Amino acid sequence: MLLNITSDVTMKRKEYPERGDLAVCTVVKVADFGAFVKLDEYGEKEGMIHISEVASGWIKYIRDHIKEGQKIVCKVLEVVPNRDRIDLSLKDVNAHQRREKIQQWKNEQKAEKWLDFVAESTGVNIDKLYDVIGDKLLEEFGSLYVAFEEAAIKGPDALTGASISREYADAITKVAKENVKIGRVNITGYVDLTCPLPDGITVIKKALKAAGKIDIVDVELDIIYMGAPRYMINVTAPDYKKAENALRKAAEVAVKVVERADGAGKFYRQLSEAT
């Protein structure tokens, strides 16, 4: 179980989700008109799922679809911070998105605990440590877990691009090597794809299908829709070099397909590279 201070770090990282985000939630109350949930990643802020967003089609008994205490993944439909209102959808999240999000959430919980270990080893208060390096790691790598994973694979030099001092880079690497399991490497990249043709959506689907069919031994590849025009490419491989090669090859294939149809594509290794 994570320390309470880890939850404080999560709150500090991002106060509210954005429209289109996926969020891990815990159902706290179910009513005839919908359900109220706590958003686990945002300081347990409250959100609401209207009954029309619980499941597709007509719902006779809402509790046949959602129950108190259930851990679910929702899509954020609307956020109104000044009214503390977050509208969510359960039906807009498919099984694959649910599995991916839950795994990412679990990984981030681990990484937040590891950051606490770094704070202990350096004698720095966790809140101060987060001010010094937390935002930098999130900006450079997209998540704390990826930052620790990169440090475990590449060593402290992997963190220099995030302007992390050598002292902290060494401390993060030590914790990473003790805790991150590198049986297989998992990395992600992002590709933006657009096509102005009337059948542009078909062209993009063709590009993604071609990218997903790259043939590299012992490599698993998943492409996940992030919100137009962005797609995440997730690669699992036996080593970092093979994973990077597969990631870039998949992105290149997708970009070439849309470019041949007068479209445009761009690959980003980290979200911080996107403009």
N, C-alpha and C positions, 0 to 999 in steps of 0.2 A: 504493500500500500504506500502511495506517495505521501510525503510530508505535506502539511497544510501550506507551507511556504511555496511549494511547487504550484499550487493553485493560484497563489498570488502572482507568480511569474507569468502564468498563463493569462491572467487578467491584464497584466501590464503589457503583454506582447501585443494584444489587439483587443480593444474595448468592445467593438461591435463587428459582426460579420458584414459582408457586402452582398448586394443582390446577386443571385446566381451561385453563391458559395454553397458547399455542402457542409452540414454541421451535425456533429454527434449530439444527440439529445436524450434526456431521460423523461419519460412520461410521468407527470405528477398528478394530473386530474383529467378524467374523461367525462364529458357531458354530452347531452343529446345533440348539441350543435357543433361539437368539435372537441379538441383536446389541448390542454396546457402542458408545456414541457419546460425543462431547464436545459439551457445550452451549455454542455459540459466544458466547452473550450473557451467560454467567454464569461468567466466568473459566475456561472450558473444563472445568467440572465434569463428572463422568462420569454417564451415565444408561444404563439398560438397557431394551431392547425385547424382551419375550418373543416367541417365535415365533408365539404365538396373536394377538399384536397387530401383526404385520408386515403381514398381508393377510387379507382375508376368505376363508373357505373353507379347504379342506385344502391344505397346502403340501408339495409333494414335495421340491423343492430350494429352500432358503431363499435361495441366491444368485441365483435367478431373479428375486427381488424386491428384494434389498438387497445392496450391495457395499461393500467397504472404500474409503474416500476419497470416498464419495458425500455430497453436501450434501442434507439432507432437512429436512422440517418435521414435528415430532411434537407430539402433544397430551400434556400432563402428566397422568398418572393418579394418582400418589401421590408425596409428598415427605416423607422422614424425615431431617431435618437431622442429628440426633444420631448417625445411622448412615450419614450421607452417601449416602443411597439415593434415587434418582430413577427412578421407573417411568414408561415412556413408551409411547405408541401411535402407530404409523405409519398404520394402517388407518383411524383415526378422523378423519383430515385429508383433506378433499376438495381437488380441484384448485384451486378458487377461493380457498379459505383458504390453500393453499400459495403461490399467486402473490402474494396480498395480504401475507402474512407476510414473504416474501422481499423484496418491495419495501420494506416498512416497515423491515426490518433493514438493507437497503442505505442507505436514507435516514438511518437513525440513525448508521450508520458515517460518513457524510458530515458529519453534524451534530457528531459527536464531534471530527472533524478540525477543523471550523470553530471549535469551542470552544477547541481548541489554538491557533488563530490569534488568538483574543481574548486568551488568556493571554499570548502573545508581544507583542501590541500594547500591553497594559496593564502588562507587566513583572511579572505575578503568576504564581507557581507554579501549574501546572494543578491540583494537588490542593487548594490553597488556594482557587483560583477555583471549583472544584466545590463546596467547602464553603460559599462565599459565595453563589453564584447557581445552581449546578446543581440542587440539590434544589428550589429555588423554581420554577425553570422547569419541571421535571418535574411538580411538584404542580399548577401552574397550567395547563399546556398538554398534559400527558400524554406528551410526547416532546420531545427537544431539537430535532428537525427541525421540528416544528410551531412551536416558539418562534422559530426563525430565519425560518421562512416568514412568520409574522405580522409580525416586525420588518421584513422586506423589503417587505411590502405596506403596512403602516400606519406604519412608522417607530418611533422609540424609545418613543413614547407607548403602543404596544401592550404594552410590558413593565411599565408602571407598576402594573398590577393584581397583578403577582407581587412587588411591593416590591423591584424592582431599582433601584439607584442610577442617576442620570443618566449618570455616567461609564461604567458598564458597559453601560447601555442604548444609549448612543451607539456604543460599541465593537462591541457585538453587531450593531447595525443596519448599521454600516459593512461588517463581514464578510458579513452577510446579503446586502446589496445587490450585493456583489462576486461572490457565489457561488451564491445561490439563483436558479434560472431560473423566471421567472413567466410563461411563455408561456400557461399555463392554471393557474388556481387550484384547489387541492385542499384541501378542508376536511372535518372530521368532527364529528359530534355523536352523542349517545346518547339512546335512548329506552327507558324501562322500561314494559313492558306486561303487565298481569295481567287475568285474567277468571275469576270463580268458577263460571261456568256449566259444566254437564257437557260441553258442546262448546266449552269455553274455548279450547282449542288451535286449533280451526277458526276461531274469532273472531279470534284473534291473527294467524293466517295471512292471513285476509281483510284485516285492518288493514295488514299489511306489504305485501300485494299492491297495495292501494289507494295506499299511500304511494309505492310504486315506480312507479306510473303517472302521477305528476304531470307535466303537459305544459308544460315551459318550454324554449324554443328554445335549442339549443346547450349543454344541461346534461346531464351523465351522472350517474346516481345508482345506488349499490349499497347494499344492506342486508345486513349481516353479523351472524350470530348470535354473541353474546359469552358466553352462559351465562345461563340463566333468572334474572331476567326481562329481561335487557338485550340490546339490539341496537344495533349501530353503523350510522349512516347516513353514507356516504361520498359526497361531492359534488364533481364536477369541472366547472368553468365558466370562461368567458373572463375574468371579473373577480370580485373579492371580493364586491361587493354582490349580484350575481346568485346567487353560490354561497350566501351567507347566506340570501337569500330562499327559494331552493329547499330548503335544509336545514330551515328553520323550517316551510315549507309542508308538506313531507313528514312531519315530526314531528306537526304539527297534525292532518293527515289520519288518521294512525295512531291518535293519542290519541282523536279523535272517534269512530272506529269502535268501539273497545273500550268507551268510556264509554256509547255507545248500547246496549251489551249488558251494562250493569251492571258493567263492568270499570273499571280505573283505568290511567292512563298519565301519564308525566312525562318532559319533555324536558330534557336537560342539554347545554349547549354544550361544557363541559369536564367530564372525569371528576371533577375536584376539587369540582364542585358537588353531586355525588351524596352522599346521606347514608347 
